[in-house]
Amino acid sequence: MIQMPSHQMPSMADGMRIGIFNAVKALSIRAAALIFALLLTLAPALSPGGAIAAGPALDTRRISTPTAGEWPSHGRDYHEQRYSPLDRIHTGNVGQLGLAWSFDIDSARGIEATPLIIDGVMYVTGPWSVVYALDARTGQRLWRYDPQVPRDWGRMACCDVVNRGVAVYEGKVFVGTLDARLVALDAVTGELLWETRTADAERYAYTITGAPRAARGLVFIGNGGAEFGVRGYVGAYDAATGQLRWRFYTVPGNPAEGFEDDTQAEAAKTWNGEWWKYGGGGTVWDSIVYDPELDRLYIGVGNGSPWNAQLRSPGGGDNLFLSSIVALDPMTGRYLWHYQEVPGEMWDYTASQHIMLAEMNIAGRTHKVLWHAPKNGFFFIIDRENGKLLSAEPYSKVTWAKGYDLATGRPILNPDADWARSGKKVTVYPSSAGAHNWQPMAYSPRTGLVYIPEQQFPGIYQSKPLHGRFGSFNLGTDLAAKGVDNPQLMAAIVRKTLKGRLLAWDPIEQQAAWRVPRTTAGSSGLLATGGDLVFQATVDAELVAVHAADGKTLWRFPTQEAGVAPPISYELDGEQYVAVAVGRGGALGLTAPLTDAPLPATGRVLAFKLGGRHTLPPAVVEVSYGDPPSPGTRDKAMLARGEALYRDHCLRCHSAGGAANRRVPDLRRLERPRYDLFDRIVREGLIQPAGMPGFGDTLSKDDTQAIKDYLLDQAERDRAFRSQPAWLRSIKQTFYEAVATIIAWLM
Ligand code: CA
């Protein structure tokens, strides 16, 4: 049940609401909604201030200065520092932290959402953009809204069917759906108020996975799709009606059709060739931050599409506004300034990662700055008044650039990393997954440290001919094409090369304070608290609390399922909670078969409090379906054809060799009937409701047969390895580990 928080001074209208809420406490949400509707019709007579909001009275002011116990917007407040001042849970008692409640999300795909907490209600999203409102005290479901995303749209998503959460504003809950709609729901009832299609070019693969942001009566949302040839933009929509108020394009369109504004004409001077035919990319797929002090909007712009800069813009050019932070007027979308982190971007180095607002004293002067640790491996300090680069230092292993020239703001490039123009196969740090990706950072004003979910592994980039609408990840890396034809060795190499760390970064010194290693890359975003704790969920299925000052691990809890979404903290009735949504997925999580341990049946939201005694039901032990059939051919050329088709169409979700993360099926260990129906499943979308799209438009019957034979060949190898005596497997495994260590060292 939604209640008014004790900290708010109730107005006359609020007093009415509290009274009514008390009266209907025992009734259902629907009954409350009816009374609300009634109240709304009476509102002009009752409230001298105008209409009464049907839901939490959350506005720009309240998001700017939330009370300690709430988490009203994506990064908690507009500064997005993800610092909760709550200190009831602290370094001295975190050992007593236990599970308060859990909620099963009715899907087992990736979860990347930040839960919001407003007036005792948790708003969180699951896979396929489904929204849940939960009682934040008990985890009980208040409502659920399913936007019914067509499951075929999963093909358009580069990195799983994830969603990073909602915005709540003026009584409404806003969610961007995977099929690029912006939806407004009644915060009390979950009923649809309006929806707007944010992408008008249907042939393009626009998707939304990011959380909308709201301020000054507007809702801001971008989209993804730069892996598949879209033209990026961000839009502002009227929070009340859903009407488009402005749109800012991040790359210019076809000059022959006329530019939308002068900014586009200027940006076009930094492009060559016929970039508009490829879309250009530059999607604003994650970070959008409103600056309440300067009344500005900052957007993080993504990578070029295609990745290959030589194809996209032959002859070079900076290709504005790829890999840039752009400042806009929030009310009009008018361009104010930009800072481009990677001119002529070609490594999928998006600048769409978490933008954090802060103030710093530099040489005796206070600067309003933004902190940014994008994929490219440098920690940027940018003056948010004018977009000037103040500092950029590497926070992870970097080989594409030697540093930044502060006079020009430009990177000092390593010419060997230019795979697009050299045509060579090159190994570059960071990889396209980035030294830090969408997983949000956190900052503690008590330690002065920025906490970064860092990862380190190399990317292999090689120019390939253009085929399809960019084929497998549009001409850049081919993660599976490492020339290793042995799944066990491949797995060992992946384990040795993927490094993950919780990095504490000192932004004043521009250097690392400490690092805590994780078993692999891709763990969750971070939360810092007033109790001097930093929380992180890990891909090997734990929620961990470390000391904010030195990184010492103080508490860990087995979550059964991998966590990539960031934890949050909130307080209700004098009780502090820490909550996180777990569910393996996303670009890395979808494809990494990290563990053979039993998994829960679904993703979950978990909430913790001191002395919490709730327990999770046992995880589910998977059934074995017995041996699959033998491949229809052993002809090397045929199997190679199957592998190539697999890479272009299946690998993104089902991982190298079919050995997926177990949230999408391991294609080497399917039920027999699925092999019998393989062609119909793949081409006709026979199990589309389960999330498997149909590929009838691009694959022939011969193609699906080739893919199936390749997978059955993989299954046979997997079986052969597993049926060897344990001592032989052990010797081989030791050998693979040694080879992998050498390969990882050479990289
Ligand atoms: Ca990308």
Boltz pocket constraint, residues with backbone or C-beta under 6 A from the ligand:
constraints:
  - pocket:
      binder: B
      contacts: [[A, 226], [A, 227], [A, 302], [A, 303], [A, 348], [A, 350]]
      max_distance: 6.0
